[in-house]
Amino acid sequence: MAHRHRCEAAGQQLFSAARKIYHLRMHRVKAGDIIIFLIYVALTVLSLAFIPRGSSTLEVSTESGGYAYSMDSDGIYSFPGPLGETEIEIRDGRARVVSSPCPGKTCIESGWSRTLCCLPNKVIAVVTGDEGGPDAVSG
């Protein structure tokens, strides 16, 4: 009986060792796995580089008419209103009001944004097109 017990114990140990070897082989990272992963990463990065970027436009409405500027054309632009000139700056694909003759100056304090309003001077500007740019909340 002792011999049978030793054989069962040896069989269990052998089975346990075989199971460990099987799991090690199944979970081992092979060179082919690494190559496939690197190809996948390279293709993902390359595909991101070729995604077309939409162009953004700043569309400005005033009492005297409408204006449109590419968000790629950095500069400070003046727009006439009933109180005087409102100046909007475009820089690095962002827009903000830098000066206005309105009394509250809320339009200037709002900073960089996709929607700019100087209601007392009746100047409204909206960035249209590419939605990926920052606004007053995100920076």
C-alpha positions as CSV (number, residue, x, y, z in Angstrom):
1,M,0.0,0.0,0.0
2,A,2.9,2.3,0.7
3,H,4.2,1.6,-2.8
4,R,0.8,2.6,-4.3
5,H,0.7,5.8,-2.2
6,R,4.2,6.8,-3.4
7,C,3.2,6.1,-7.0
8,E,0.2,8.3,-6.7
9,A,2.2,11.1,-5.1
10,A,4.9,10.8,-7.9
11,G,2.1,10.8,-10.5
12,Q,0.6,14.0,-9.0
13,Q,4.0,15.7,-8.9
14,L,4.6,14.7,-12.5
15,F,1.2,16.0,-13.5
16,S,1.8,19.2,-11.6
17,A,5.2,19.7,-13.3
18,A,3.7,19.0,-16.8
19,R,1.0,21.6,-16.1
20,K,3.6,24.2,-15.1
21,I,5.6,23.5,-18.3
22,Y,2.5,23.8,-20.4
23,H,1.6,27.2,-18.8
24,L,5.1,28.5,-19.2
25,R,5.1,27.6,-22.9
26,M,1.6,29.1,-23.5
27,H,2.5,32.4,-21.8
28,R,6.1,32.8,-23.1
29,V,6.5,35.8,-25.4
30,K,8.1,34.7,-28.7
31,A,10.2,36.7,-31.1
32,G,7.4,36.5,-33.7
33,D,4.9,38.0,-31.2
34,I,7.3,41.0,-30.6
35,I,7.7,41.5,-34.4
36,I,4.0,41.5,-35.0
37,F,3.4,43.9,-32.1
38,L,6.1,46.3,-33.5
39,I,4.6,46.2,-37.0
40,Y,1.2,47.0,-35.5
41,V,2.6,50.0,-33.5
42,A,4.4,51.3,-36.6
43,L,1.3,51.1,-38.8
44,T,-0.8,52.8,-36.1
45,V,1.7,55.7,-35.8
46,L,2.0,56.0,-39.6
47,S,-1.8,56.1,-40.0
48,L,-2.1,58.9,-37.5
49,A,0.5,60.9,-39.5
50,F,-1.6,60.7,-42.6
51,I,-5.0,61.7,-41.1
52,P,-6.1,64.8,-43.0
53,R,-6.4,67.9,-40.7
54,G,-9.4,70.1,-41.3
55,S,-8.7,73.7,-41.8
56,S,-10.3,76.2,-39.4
57,T,-11.7,79.6,-40.3
58,L,-12.5,82.6,-38.1
59,E,-15.8,84.0,-39.4
60,V,-16.5,87.5,-38.1
61,S,-19.9,89.3,-38.3
62,T,-20.2,93.0,-37.8
63,E,-22.8,95.6,-38.7
64,S,-20.8,96.5,-41.8
65,G,-20.5,92.9,-43.1
66,G,-18.8,89.6,-42.7
67,Y,-15.2,88.6,-42.8
68,A,-13.3,85.2,-42.9
69,Y,-9.7,84.5,-41.9
70,S,-7.8,81.2,-41.9
71,M,-6.8,80.2,-38.4
72,D,-3.3,79.5,-39.9
73,S,-2.8,83.3,-40.7
74,D,-1.4,84.7,-37.5
75,G,-2.1,88.4,-36.9
76,I,-4.2,91.1,-35.3
77,Y,-7.3,92.1,-37.3
78,S,-9.6,95.1,-36.7
79,F,-13.3,95.1,-37.1
80,P,-15.5,98.2,-37.1
81,G,-18.5,98.5,-34.7
82,P,-20.8,101.3,-33.5
83,L,-18.4,102.1,-30.6
84,G,-15.2,101.8,-32.5
85,E,-12.6,99.2,-33.5
86,T,-12.5,95.7,-32.0
87,E,-9.2,93.9,-32.5
88,I,-9.1,90.1,-32.7
89,E,-5.8,88.2,-32.6
90,I,-5.2,84.9,-34.3
91,R,-2.1,83.1,-33.1
92,D,-1.1,79.4,-33.3
93,G,-4.6,78.4,-34.5
94,R,-6.4,80.2,-31.6
95,A,-8.3,83.4,-31.4
96,R,-9.1,86.1,-28.8
97,V,-10.2,89.7,-28.5
98,V,-7.2,91.9,-27.6
99,S,-8.9,95.3,-27.5
100,S,-12.4,96.7,-27.8
101,P,-14.0,100.0,-26.9
102,C,-16.9,98.4,-25.0
103,P,-17.3,99.4,-21.3
104,G,-17.3,96.0,-19.6
105,K,-14.3,94.4,-21.5
106,T,-15.9,90.9,-20.9
107,C,-14.9,90.0,-24.5
108,I,-11.2,90.6,-23.6
109,E,-11.4,88.8,-20.3
110,S,-12.9,85.6,-21.9
111,G,-9.4,84.9,-23.5
112,W,-8.8,82.3,-26.2
113,S,-12.0,80.8,-27.4
114,R,-13.8,79.3,-30.4
115,T,-16.6,81.9,-29.9
116,L,-15.9,85.6,-29.4
117,C,-18.5,88.2,-28.7
118,C,-18.4,91.9,-28.1
119,L,-22.1,92.6,-27.9
120,P,-21.9,96.3,-27.1
121,N,-19.8,96.8,-30.3
122,K,-21.8,94.3,-32.2
123,V,-18.8,92.1,-33.3
124,I,-19.3,88.3,-33.2
125,A,-16.6,85.8,-34.3
126,V,-16.8,82.0,-34.5
127,V,-14.1,79.5,-35.3
128,T,-15.5,77.0,-37.8
129,G,-14.0,73.8,-39.3
130,D,-11.5,71.7,-37.3
131,E,-13.0,71.0,-33.9
132,G,-9.7,69.9,-32.3
133,G,-8.4,73.3,-31.1
134,P,-8.3,74.6,-27.6
135,D,-11.0,76.8,-26.2
136,A,-11.3,79.1,-23.1
137,V,-11.9,76.1,-20.8
138,S,-9.1,73.8,-22.0
139,G,-6.5,76.4,-22.6
